[in-house]
């Protein structure tokens, strides 16, 4: 069975101006953790919803894309295209 690594962007449902970008091998379980307050950086603005995600078969490419999305140019790209 093929495993994927997901790069995702969450949007706060209580404060829609706030987004969180992350990476995981299990997107459903990770969203549950975010909404349960188990992730320090997202606990204050829960609940969260998945705005978008991308699946990668190469984990190294997922790491590179996550780092890009967290950069200034990556955030601008995400705002415009995602």
PyMOL Python script that loads the backbone (N, CA, C, O; Angstrom):
from pymol import cmd

cmd.read_pdbstr("""\
ATOM      1  N   UNK A   1       0.847  -1.188   0.000  1.00  0.00           N
ATOM      2  CA  UNK A   1       0.000   0.000   0.000  1.00  0.00           C
ATOM      3  C   UNK A   1       0.884   1.240   0.000  1.00  0.00           C
ATOM      4  O   UNK A   1       1.869   1.313   0.734  1.00  0.00           O
ATOM      5  N   UNK A   2       0.530   2.191  -0.812  1.00  0.00           N
ATOM      6  CA  UNK A   2       1.309   3.412  -0.952  1.00  0.00           C
ATOM      7  C   UNK A   2       1.004   4.368   0.196  1.00  0.00           C
ATOM      8  O   UNK A   2      -0.159   4.611   0.517  1.00  0.00           O
ATOM      9  N   UNK A   3       2.048   4.905   0.810  1.00  0.00           N
ATOM     10  CA  UNK A   3       1.902   5.878   1.904  1.00  0.00           C
ATOM     11  C   UNK A   3       2.113   7.281   1.344  1.00  0.00           C
ATOM     12  O   UNK A   3       2.954   7.500   0.472  1.00  0.00           O
ATOM     13  N   UNK A   4       1.351   8.200   1.850  1.00  0.00           N
ATOM     14  CA  UNK A   4       1.486   9.591   1.443  1.00  0.00           C
ATOM     15  C   UNK A   4       1.804  10.452   2.652  1.00  0.00           C
ATOM     16  O   UNK A   4       1.444  10.128   3.784  1.00  0.00           O
ATOM     17  N   UNK A   5       2.484  11.550   2.387  1.00  0.00           N
ATOM     18  CA  UNK A   5       2.696  12.591   3.372  1.00  0.00           C
ATOM     19  C   UNK A   5       1.900  13.796   2.894  1.00  0.00           C
ATOM     20  O   UNK A   5       1.985  14.185   1.729  1.00  0.00           O
ATOM     21  N   UNK A   6       1.128  14.379   3.797  1.00  0.00           N
ATOM     22  CA  UNK A   6       0.241  15.485   3.448  1.00  0.00           C
ATOM     23  C   UNK A   6       0.786  16.800   4.000  1.00  0.00           C
ATOM     24  O   UNK A   6       1.216  16.878   5.150  1.00  0.00           O
ATOM     25  N   UNK A   7       0.757  17.818   3.167  1.00  0.00           N
ATOM     26  CA  UNK A   7       1.005  19.188   3.606  1.00  0.00           C
ATOM     27  C   UNK A   7      -0.364  19.852   3.584  1.00  0.00           C
ATOM     28  O   UNK A   7      -1.076  19.802   2.581  1.00  0.00           O
ATOM     29  N   UNK A   8      -0.721  20.473   4.697  1.00  0.00           N
ATOM     30  CA  UNK A   8      -2.087  20.982   4.819  1.00  0.00           C
ATOM     31  C   UNK A   8      -2.091  22.412   5.341  1.00  0.00           C
ATOM     32  O   UNK A   8      -1.153  22.865   5.996  1.00  0.00           O
ATOM     33  N   UNK A   9      -3.171  23.097   5.032  1.00  0.00           N
ATOM     34  CA  UNK A   9      -3.425  24.434   5.581  1.00  0.00           C
ATOM     35  C   UNK A   9      -4.771  24.369   6.280  1.00  0.00           C
ATOM     36  O   UNK A   9      -5.783  23.987   5.691  1.00  0.00           O
ATOM     37  N   UNK A  10      -4.759  24.749   7.548  1.00  0.00           N
ATOM     38  CA  UNK A  10      -5.990  24.817   8.329  1.00  0.00           C
ATOM     39  C   UNK A  10      -6.430  26.265   8.457  1.00  0.00           C
ATOM     40  O   UNK A  10      -5.604  27.178   8.439  1.00  0.00           O
ATOM     41  N   UNK A  11      -7.734  26.472   8.587  1.00  0.00           N
ATOM     42  CA  UNK A  11      -8.286  27.795   8.838  1.00  0.00           C
ATOM     43  C   UNK A  11      -9.113  27.721  10.112  1.00  0.00           C
ATOM     44  O   UNK A  11      -9.921  26.811  10.298  1.00  0.00           O
ATOM     45  N   UNK A  12      -8.892  28.697  10.985  1.00  0.00           N
ATOM     46  CA  UNK A  12      -9.636  28.743  12.234  1.00  0.00           C
ATOM     47  C   UNK A  12     -11.093  29.085  11.950  1.00  0.00           C
ATOM     48  O   UNK A  12     -11.381  30.009  11.188  1.00  0.00           O
ATOM     49  N   UNK A  13     -12.004  28.349  12.556  1.00  0.00           N
ATOM     50  CA  UNK A  13     -13.429  28.645  12.391  1.00  0.00           C
ATOM     51  C   UNK A  13     -13.870  29.781  13.312  1.00  0.00           C
ATOM     52  O   UNK A  13     -14.872  30.442  13.037  1.00  0.00           O
ATOM     53  N   UNK A  14     -13.133  30.017  14.404  1.00  0.00           N
ATOM     54  CA  UNK A  14     -13.495  31.104  15.316  1.00  0.00           C
ATOM     55  C   UNK A  14     -12.846  32.422  14.904  1.00  0.00           C
ATOM     56  O   UNK A  14     -13.353  33.492  15.240  1.00  0.00           O
ATOM     57  N   UNK A  15     -11.744  32.353  14.191  1.00  0.00           N
ATOM     58  CA  UNK A  15     -11.044  33.553  13.710  1.00  0.00           C
ATOM     59  C   UNK A  15     -10.517  33.258  12.307  1.00  0.00           C
ATOM     60  O   UNK A  15      -9.346  32.914  12.150  1.00  0.00           O
ATOM     61  N   UNK A  16     -11.366  33.387  11.289  1.00  0.00           N
ATOM     62  CA  UNK A  16     -11.030  32.960   9.931  1.00  0.00           C
ATOM     63  C   UNK A  16      -9.831  33.652   9.300  1.00  0.00           C
ATOM     64  O   UNK A  16      -9.392  33.252   8.222  1.00  0.00           O
ATOM     65  N   UNK A  17      -9.288  34.687   9.951  1.00  0.00           N
ATOM     66  CA  UNK A  17      -8.086  35.347   9.428  1.00  0.00           C
ATOM     67  C   UNK A  17      -6.829  34.546   9.746  1.00  0.00           C
ATOM     68  O   UNK A  17      -5.760  34.836   9.209  1.00  0.00           O
ATOM     69  N   UNK A  18      -6.946  33.544  10.609  1.00  0.00           N
ATOM     70  CA  UNK A  18      -5.783  32.775  11.044  1.00  0.00           C
ATOM     71  C   UNK A  18      -5.733  31.401  10.366  1.00  0.00           C
ATOM     72  O   UNK A  18      -6.723  30.678  10.263  1.00  0.00           O
ATOM     73  N   UNK A  19      -4.518  31.092   9.915  1.00  0.00           N
ATOM     74  CA  UNK A  19      -4.246  29.842   9.223  1.00  0.00           C
ATOM     75  C   UNK A  19      -3.069  29.146   9.890  1.00  0.00           C
ATOM     76  O   UNK A  19      -2.249  29.776  10.558  1.00  0.00           O
ATOM     77  N   UNK A  20      -3.005  27.842   9.695  1.00  0.00           N
ATOM     78  CA  UNK A  20      -1.887  27.041  10.206  1.00  0.00           C
ATOM     79  C   UNK A  20      -1.469  26.072   9.104  1.00  0.00           C
ATOM     80  O   UNK A  20      -2.312  25.415   8.495  1.00  0.00           O
ATOM     81  N   UNK A  21      -0.169  25.986   8.853  1.00  0.00           N
ATOM     82  CA  UNK A  21       0.364  25.079   7.851  1.00  0.00           C
ATOM     83  C   UNK A  21       1.148  23.985   8.548  1.00  0.00           C
ATOM     84  O   UNK A  21       1.954  24.260   9.437  1.00  0.00           O
ATOM     85  N   UNK A  22       0.913  22.740   8.145  1.00  0.00           N
ATOM     86  CA  UNK A  22       1.609  21.620   8.765  1.00  0.00           C
ATOM     87  C   UNK A  22       1.784  20.456   7.811  1.00  0.00           C
ATOM     88  O   UNK A  22       1.427  20.531   6.636  1.00  0.00           O
ATOM     89  N   UNK A  23       2.348  19.368   8.349  1.00  0.00           N
ATOM     90  CA  UNK A  23       2.640  18.164   7.566  1.00  0.00           C
ATOM     91  C   UNK A  23       2.370  16.940   8.424  1.00  0.00           C
ATOM     92  O   UNK A  23       2.663  16.936   9.619  1.00  0.00           O
ATOM     93  N   UNK A  24       1.809  15.900   7.813  1.00  0.00           N
ATOM     94  CA  UNK A  24       1.468  14.685   8.557  1.00  0.00           C
ATOM     95  C   UNK A  24       1.329  13.502   7.608  1.00  0.00           C
ATOM     96  O   UNK A  24       1.177  13.674   6.398  1.00  0.00           O
ATOM     97  N   UNK A  25       1.382  12.313   8.167  1.00  0.00           N
ATOM     98  CA  UNK A  25       1.099  11.095   7.411  1.00  0.00           C
ATOM     99  C   UNK A  25      -0.358  10.655   7.578  1.00  0.00           C
ATOM    100  O   UNK A  25      -0.828   9.781   6.851  1.00  0.00           O
ATOM    101  N   UNK A  26      -1.075  11.260   8.539  1.00  0.00           N
ATOM    102  CA  UNK A  26      -2.471  10.906   8.813  1.00  0.00           C
ATOM    103  C   UNK A  26      -3.275  12.189   9.032  1.00  0.00           C
ATOM    104  O   UNK A  26      -3.391  12.672  10.158  1.00  0.00           O
ATOM    105  N   UNK A  27      -3.814  12.723   7.971  1.00  0.00           N
ATOM    106  CA  UNK A  27      -4.481  14.031   8.024  1.00  0.00           C
ATOM    107  C   UNK A  27      -5.712  14.023   8.931  1.00  0.00           C
ATOM    108  O   UNK A  27      -5.922  14.971   9.687  1.00  0.00           O
ATOM    109  N   UNK A  28      -6.510  12.988   8.868  1.00  0.00           N
ATOM    110  CA  UNK A  28      -7.717  12.948   9.710  1.00  0.00           C
ATOM    111  C   UNK A  28      -7.362  12.959  11.193  1.00  0.00           C
ATOM    112  O   UNK A  28      -7.953  13.702  11.976  1.00  0.00           O
ATOM    113  N   UNK A  29      -6.392  12.130  11.571  1.00  0.00           N
ATOM    114  CA  UNK A  29      -5.998  12.068  12.976  1.00  0.00           C
ATOM    115  C   UNK A  29      -5.362  13.383  13.424  1.00  0.00           C
ATOM    116  O   UNK A  29      -5.566  13.826  14.554  1.00  0.00           O
ATOM    117  N   UNK A  30      -4.594  13.998  12.537  1.00  0.00           N
ATOM    118  CA  UNK A  30      -3.941  15.270  12.886  1.00  0.00           C
ATOM    119  C   UNK A  30      -4.977  16.365  13.118  1.00  0.00           C
ATOM    120  O   UNK A  30      -4.828  17.164  14.042  1.00  0.00           O
ATOM    121  N   UNK A  31      -6.025  16.416  12.296  1.00  0.00           N
ATOM    122  CA  UNK A  31      -7.083  17.408  12.491  1.00  0.00           C
ATOM    123  C   UNK A  31      -7.785  17.183  13.829  1.00  0.00           C
ATOM    124  O   UNK A  31      -8.129  18.140  14.521  1.00  0.00           O
ATOM    125  N   UNK A  32      -7.994  15.930  14.188  1.00  0.00           N
ATOM    126  CA  UNK A  32      -8.591  15.618  15.490  1.00  0.00           C
ATOM    127  C   UNK A  32      -7.713  16.162  16.616  1.00  0.00           C
ATOM    128  O   UNK A  32      -8.226  16.733  17.579  1.00  0.00           O
ATOM    129  N   UNK A  33      -6.402  15.991  16.506  1.00  0.00           N
ATOM    130  CA  UNK A  33      -5.480  16.513  17.530  1.00  0.00           C
ATOM    131  C   UNK A  33      -5.551  18.036  17.612  1.00  0.00           C
ATOM    132  O   UNK A  33      -5.586  18.603  18.704  1.00  0.00           O
ATOM    133  N   UNK A  34      -5.572  18.702  16.440  1.00  0.00           N
ATOM    134  CA  UNK A  34      -5.674  20.171  16.448  1.00  0.00           C
ATOM    135  C   UNK A  34      -6.951  20.612  17.153  1.00  0.00           C
ATOM    136  O   UNK A  34      -6.919  21.518  17.986  1.00  0.00           O
ATOM    137  N   UNK A  35      -8.062  19.985  16.828  1.00  0.00           N
ATOM    138  CA  UNK A  35      -9.351  20.405  17.389  1.00  0.00           C
ATOM    139  C   UNK A  35      -9.547  19.981  18.833  1.00  0.00           C
ATOM    140  O   UNK A  35     -10.428  20.504  19.516  1.00  0.00           O
ATOM    141  N   UNK A  36      -8.748  19.051  19.303  1.00  0.00           N
ATOM    142  CA  UNK A  36      -8.807  18.637  20.716  1.00  0.00           C
ATOM    143  C   UNK A  36      -7.896  19.504  21.581  1.00  0.00           C
ATOM    144  O   UNK A  36      -7.839  19.319  22.797  1.00  0.00           O
ATOM    145  N   UNK A  37      -7.189  20.439  20.970  1.00  0.00           N
ATOM    146  CA  UNK A  37      -6.298  21.318  21.728  1.00  0.00           C
ATOM    147  C   UNK A  37      -4.960  20.684  22.078  1.00  0.00           C
ATOM    148  O   UNK A  37      -4.255  21.183  22.955  1.00  0.00           O
ATOM    149  N   UNK A  38      -4.595  19.595  21.410  1.00  0.00           N
ATOM    150  CA  UNK A  38      -3.347  18.887  21.711  1.00  0.00           C
ATOM    151  C   UNK A  38      -2.127  19.465  20.990  1.00  0.00           C
ATOM    152  O   UNK A  38      -1.005  19.005  21.200  1.00  0.00           O
ATOM    153  N   UNK A  39      -2.347  20.473  20.140  1.00  0.00           N
ATOM    154  CA  UNK A  39      -1.247  21.109  19.411  1.00  0.00           C
ATOM    155  C   UNK A  39      -1.112  22.533  19.946  1.00  0.00           C
ATOM    156  O   UNK A  39      -2.026  23.345  19.803  1.00  0.00           O
ATOM    157  N   UNK A  40       0.021  22.829  20.557  1.00  0.00           N
ATOM    158  CA  UNK A  40       0.247  24.103  21.235  1.00  0.00           C
ATOM    159  C   UNK A  40      -0.074  25.309  20.353  1.00  0.00           C
ATOM    160  O   UNK A  40      -0.726  26.249  20.808  1.00  0.00           O
ATOM    161  N   UNK A  41       0.371  25.294  19.113  1.00  0.00           N
ATOM    162  CA  UNK A  41       0.230  26.466  18.243  1.00  0.00           C
ATOM    163  C   UNK A  41      -1.192  26.709  17.754  1.00  0.00           C
ATOM    164  O   UNK A  41      -1.491  27.796  17.261  1.00  0.00           O
ATOM    165  N   UNK A  42      -2.066  25.730  17.878  1.00  0.00           N
ATOM    166  CA  UNK A  42      -3.423  25.903  17.364  1.00  0.00           C
ATOM    167  C   UNK A  42      -4.496  25.821  18.447  1.00  0.00           C
ATOM    168  O   UNK A  42      -5.678  25.996  18.151  1.00  0.00           O
ATOM    169  N   UNK A  43      -4.116  25.564  19.671  1.00  0.00           N
ATOM    170  CA  UNK A  43      -5.093  25.322  20.736  1.00  0.00           C
ATOM    171  C   UNK A  43      -5.999  26.527  20.991  1.00  0.00           C
ATOM    172  O   UNK A  43      -7.179  26.351  21.294  1.00  0.00           O
ATOM    173  N   UNK A  44      -5.471  27.746  20.874  1.00  0.00           N
ATOM    174  CA  UNK A  44      -6.256  28.935  21.215  1.00  0.00           C
ATOM    175  C   UNK A  44      -7.348  29.269  20.204  1.00  0.00           C
ATOM    176  O   UNK A  44      -8.346  29.897  20.559  1.00  0.00           O
ATOM    177  N   UNK A  45      -7.173  28.863  18.964  1.00  0.00           N
ATOM    178  CA  UNK A  45      -8.118  29.289  17.923  1.00  0.00           C
ATOM    179  C   UNK A  45      -8.929  28.136  17.342  1.00  0.00           C
ATOM    180  O   UNK A  45      -9.371  28.207  16.195  1.00  0.00           O
ATOM    181  N   UNK A  46      -9.126  27.078  18.119  1.00  0.00           N
ATOM    182  CA  UNK A  46      -9.910  25.945  17.640  1.00  0.00           C
ATOM    183  C   UNK A  46     -11.387  26.280  17.654  1.00  0.00           C
ATOM    184  O   UNK A  46     -11.770  27.172  18.411  1.00  0.00           O
ATOM    185  N   UNK A  47     -12.217  25.663  16.908  1.00  0.00           N
ATOM    186  CA  UNK A  47     -11.932  24.547  16.011  1.00  0.00           C
ATOM    187  C   UNK A  47     -11.340  25.017  14.682  1.00  0.00           C
ATOM    188  O   UNK A  47     -11.452  26.178  14.291  1.00  0.00           O
ATOM    189  N   UNK A  48     -10.708  24.057  14.011  1.00  0.00           N
ATOM    190  CA  UNK A  48     -10.056  24.282  12.729  1.00  0.00           C
ATOM    191  C   UNK A  48     -10.736  23.441  11.661  1.00  0.00           C
ATOM    192  O   UNK A  48     -11.324  22.398  11.947  1.00  0.00           O
ATOM    193  N   UNK A  49     -10.644  23.916  10.423  1.00  0.00           N
ATOM    194  CA  UNK A  49     -11.112  23.133   9.288  1.00  0.00           C
ATOM    195  C   UNK A  49      -9.982  23.080   8.264  1.00  0.00           C
ATOM    196  O   UNK A  49      -9.148  23.983   8.204  1.00  0.00           O
ATOM    197  N   UNK A  50      -9.959  22.041   7.478  1.00  0.00           N
ATOM    198  CA  UNK A  50      -8.949  21.919   6.432  1.00  0.00           C
ATOM    199  C   UNK A  50      -9.341  22.835   5.287  1.00  0.00           C
ATOM    200  O   UNK A  50     -10.406  22.681   4.690  1.00  0.00           O
ATOM    201  N   UNK A  51      -8.470  23.792   4.986  1.00  0.00           N
ATOM    202  CA  UNK A  51      -8.706  24.673   3.848  1.00  0.00           C
ATOM    203  C   UNK A  51      -8.251  23.983   2.570  1.00  0.00           C
ATOM    204  O   UNK A  51      -8.963  23.995   1.566  1.00  0.00           O
ATOM    205  N   UNK A  52      -7.057  23.379   2.607  1.00  0.00           N
ATOM    206  CA  UNK A  52      -6.536  22.648   1.458  1.00  0.00           C
ATOM    207  C   UNK A  52      -5.439  21.701   1.921  1.00  0.00           C
ATOM    208  O   UNK A  52      -4.876  21.863   3.004  1.00  0.00           O
ATOM    209  N   UNK A  53      -5.147  20.718   1.093  1.00  0.00           N
ATOM    210  CA  UNK A  53      -4.021  19.830   1.375  1.00  0.00           C
ATOM    211  C   UNK A  53      -3.476  19.293   0.064  1.00  0.00           C
ATOM    212  O   UNK A  53      -4.168  19.271  -0.954  1.00  0.00           O
ATOM    213  N   UNK A  54      -2.226  18.863   0.108  1.00  0.00           N
ATOM    214  CA  UNK A  54      -1.562  18.241  -1.029  1.00  0.00           C
ATOM    215  C   UNK A  54      -0.904  16.967  -0.540  1.00  0.00           C
ATOM    216  O   UNK A  54      -0.243  16.970   0.498  1.00  0.00           O
ATOM    217  N   UNK A  55      -1.075  15.874  -1.276  1.00  0.00           N
ATOM    218  CA  UNK A  55      -0.486  14.586  -0.917  1.00  0.00           C
ATOM    219  C   UNK A  55       0.798  14.380  -1.717  1.00  0.00           C
ATOM    220  O   UNK A  55       0.840  14.621  -2.923  1.00  0.00           O
ATOM    221  N   UNK A  56       1.841  13.930  -1.024  1.00  0.00           N
ATOM    222  CA  UNK A  56       3.133  13.667  -1.653  1.00  0.00           C
ATOM    223  C   UNK A  56       3.518  12.217  -1.428  1.00  0.00           C
ATOM    224  O   UNK A  56       3.396  11.699  -0.318  1.00  0.00           O
ATOM    225  N   UNK A  57       3.979  11.566  -2.478  1.00  0.00           N
ATOM    226  CA  UNK A  57       4.506  10.209  -2.318  1.00  0.00           C
ATOM    227  C   UNK A  57       5.958  10.241  -1.855  1.00  0.00           C
ATOM    228  O   UNK A  57       6.466   9.243  -1.344  1.00  0.00           O
ATOM    229  N   UNK A  58       6.630  11.373  -2.028  1.00  0.00           N
ATOM    230  CA  UNK A  58       8.020  11.558  -1.598  1.00  0.00           C
ATOM    231  C   UNK A  58       8.038  12.473  -0.368  1.00  0.00           C
ATOM    232  O   UNK A  58       7.788  13.672  -0.496  1.00  0.00           O
ATOM    233  N   UNK A  59       8.328  11.930   0.817  1.00  0.00           N
ATOM    234  CA  UNK A  59       8.311  12.749   2.039  1.00  0.00           C
ATOM    235  C   UNK A  59       9.258  13.949   1.990  1.00  0.00           C
ATOM    236  O   UNK A  59       8.968  14.986   2.587  1.00  0.00           O
ATOM    237  N   UNK A  60      10.373  13.820   1.296  1.00  0.00           N
ATOM    238  CA  UNK A  60      11.320  14.942   1.195  1.00  0.00           C
ATOM    239  C   UNK A  60      10.681  16.123   0.458  1.00  0.00           C
ATOM    240  O   UNK A  60      10.877  17.276   0.841  1.00  0.00           O
ATOM    241  N   UNK A  61       9.929  15.837  -0.581  1.00  0.00           N
ATOM    242  CA  UNK A  61       9.253  16.906  -1.322  1.00  0.00           C
ATOM    243  C   UNK A  61       8.180  17.561  -0.459  1.00  0.00           C
ATOM    244  O   UNK A  61       7.943  18.764  -0.569  1.00  0.00           O
ATOM    245  N   UNK A  62       7.535  16.778   0.393  1.00  0.00           N
ATOM    246  CA  UNK A  62       6.525  17.325   1.307  1.00  0.00           C
ATOM    247  C   UNK A  62       7.170  18.310   2.272  1.00  0.00           C
ATOM    248  O   UNK A  62       6.631  19.389   2.516  1.00  0.00           O
ATOM    249  N   UNK A  63       8.327  17.938   2.823  1.00  0.00           N
ATOM    250  CA  UNK A  63       9.048  18.827   3.743  1.00  0.00           C
ATOM    251  C   UNK A  63       9.414  20.123   3.031  1.00  0.00           C
ATOM    252  O   UNK A  63       9.238  21.209   3.583  1.00  0.00           O
ATOM    253  N   UNK A  64       9.920  20.011   1.814  1.00  0.00           N
ATOM    254  CA  UNK A  64      10.305  21.206   1.048  1.00  0.00           C
ATOM    255  C   UNK A  64       9.106  22.099   0.773  1.00  0.00           C
ATOM    256  O   UNK A  64       9.214  23.321   0.874  1.00  0.00           O
ATOM    257  N   UNK A  65       7.960  21.510   0.426  1.00  0.00           N
ATOM    258  CA  UNK A  65       6.760  22.300   0.140  1.00  0.00           C
ATOM    259  C   UNK A  65       6.231  22.968   1.406  1.00  0.00           C
ATOM    260  O   UNK A  65       5.799  24.120   1.366  1.00  0.00           O
ATOM    261  N   UNK A  66       6.262  22.257   2.515  1.00  0.00           N
ATOM    262  CA  UNK A  66       5.826  22.854   3.778  1.00  0.00           C
ATOM    263  C   UNK A  66       6.689  24.063   4.121  1.00  0.00           C
ATOM    264  O   UNK A  66       6.170  25.115   4.495  1.00  0.00           O
ATOM    265  N   UNK A  67       8.003  23.913   3.994  1.00  0.00           N
ATOM    266  CA  UNK A  67       8.907  25.035   4.286  1.00  0.00           C
ATOM    267  C   UNK A  67       8.622  26.215   3.352  1.00  0.00           C
ATOM    268  O   UNK A  67       8.639  27.369   3.781  1.00  0.00           O
ATOM    269  N   UNK A  68       8.363  25.923   2.088  1.00  0.00           N
ATOM    270  CA  UNK A  68       8.034  26.982   1.138  1.00  0.00           C
ATOM    271  C   UNK A  68       6.762  27.709   1.562  1.00  0.00           C
ATOM    272  O   UNK A  68       6.731  28.940   1.578  1.00  0.00           O
ATOM    273  N   UNK A  69       5.707  26.957   1.906  1.00  0.00           N
ATOM    274  CA  UNK A  69       4.448  27.602   2.293  1.00  0.00           C
ATOM    275  C   UNK A  69       4.591  28.458   3.541  1.00  0.00           C
ATOM    276  O   UNK A  69       3.809  29.387   3.745  1.00  0.00           O
ATOM    277  N   UNK A  70       5.572  28.161   4.373  1.00  0.00           N
ATOM    278  CA  UNK A  70       5.788  28.946   5.593  1.00  0.00           C
ATOM    279  C   UNK A  70       6.672  30.166   5.345  1.00  0.00           C
ATOM    280  O   UNK A  70       6.869  30.973   6.254  1.00  0.00           O
ATOM    281  N   UNK A  71       7.203  30.315   4.142  1.00  0.00           N
ATOM    282  CA  UNK A  71       8.008  31.479   3.791  1.00  0.00           C
ATOM    283  C   UNK A  71       7.075  32.601   3.337  1.00  0.00           C
ATOM    284  O   UNK A  71       5.889  32.370   3.098  1.00  0.00           O
ATOM    285  N   UNK A  72       7.608  33.806   3.221  1.00  0.00           N
ATOM    286  CA  UNK A  72       6.794  34.947   2.784  1.00  0.00           C
ATOM    287  C   UNK A  72       6.241  34.727   1.383  1.00  0.00           C
ATOM    288  O   UNK A  72       5.060  34.980   1.145  1.00  0.00           O
ATOM    289  N   UNK A  73       7.058  34.268   0.461  1.00  0.00           N
ATOM    290  CA  UNK A  73       6.566  34.044  -0.899  1.00  0.00           C
ATOM    291  C   UNK A  73       5.576  32.883  -0.941  1.00  0.00           C
ATOM    292  O   UNK A  73       4.628  32.904  -1.727  1.00  0.00           O
ATOM    293  N   UNK A  74       5.789  31.873  -0.105  1.00  0.00           N
ATOM    294  CA  UNK A  74       4.859  30.749  -0.042  1.00  0.00           C
ATOM    295  C   UNK A  74       3.510  31.149   0.518  1.00  0.00           C
ATOM    296  O   UNK A  74       2.475  30.682   0.042  1.00  0.00           O
ATOM    297  N   UNK A  75       3.509  32.019   1.537  1.00  0.00           N
ATOM    298  CA  UNK A  75       2.237  32.506   2.084  1.00  0.00           C
ATOM    299  C   UNK A  75       1.481  33.314   1.032  1.00  0.00           C
ATOM    300  O   UNK A  75       0.261  33.198   0.913  1.00  0.00           O
ATOM    301  N   UNK A  76       2.217  34.142   0.261  1.00  0.00           N
ATOM    302  CA  UNK A  76       1.580  34.916  -0.804  1.00  0.00           C
ATOM    303  C   UNK A  76       0.996  33.985  -1.867  1.00  0.00           C
ATOM    304  O   UNK A  76      -0.115  34.209  -2.348  1.00  0.00           O
ATOM    305  N   UNK A  77       1.745  32.941  -2.232  1.00  0.00           N
ATOM    306  CA  UNK A  77       1.253  31.957  -3.180  1.00  0.00           C
ATOM    307  C   UNK A  77      -0.036  31.298  -2.673  1.00  0.00           C
ATOM    308  O   UNK A  77      -1.012  31.173  -3.413  1.00  0.00           O
ATOM    309  N   UNK A  78      -0.025  30.884  -1.414  1.00  0.00           N
ATOM    310  CA  UNK A  78      -1.191  30.203  -0.834  1.00  0.00           C
ATOM    311  C   UNK A  78      -2.405  31.125  -0.809  1.00  0.00           C
ATOM    312  O   UNK A  78      -3.514  30.689  -1.117  1.00  0.00           O
ATOM    313  N   UNK A  79      -2.215  32.382  -0.449  1.00  0.00           N
ATOM    314  CA  UNK A  79      -3.330  33.318  -0.411  1.00  0.00           C
ATOM    315  C   UNK A  79      -3.948  33.513  -1.790  1.00  0.00           C
ATOM    316  O   UNK A  79      -5.164  33.653  -1.923  1.00  0.00           O
ATOM    317  N   UNK A  80      -3.102  33.521  -2.809  1.00  0.00           N
ATOM    318  CA  UNK A  80      -3.583  33.776  -4.162  1.00  0.00           C
ATOM    319  C   UNK A  80      -4.164  32.533  -4.824  1.00  0.00           C
ATOM    320  O   UNK A  80      -5.160  32.623  -5.542  1.00  0.00           O
ATOM    321  N   UNK A  81      -3.545  31.361  -4.588  1.00  0.00           N
ATOM    322  CA  UNK A  81      -3.907  30.182  -5.367  1.00  0.00           C
ATOM    323  C   UNK A  81      -4.607  29.069  -4.589  1.00  0.00           C
ATOM    324  O   UNK A  81      -5.253  28.214  -5.194  1.00  0.00           O
ATOM    325  N   UNK A  82      -4.492  29.064  -3.282  1.00  0.00           N
ATOM    326  CA  UNK A  82      -5.064  27.951  -2.535  1.00  0.00           C
ATOM    327  C   UNK A  82      -6.273  28.404  -1.780  1.00  0.00           C
ATOM    328  O   UNK A  82      -6.900  27.605  -1.084  1.00  0.00           O
TER     329      UNK A  82
END
""", "prot")
cmd.dss("prot")
cmd.show_as("cartoon", "prot")
cmd.util.cbc("prot")
cmd.orient("prot")
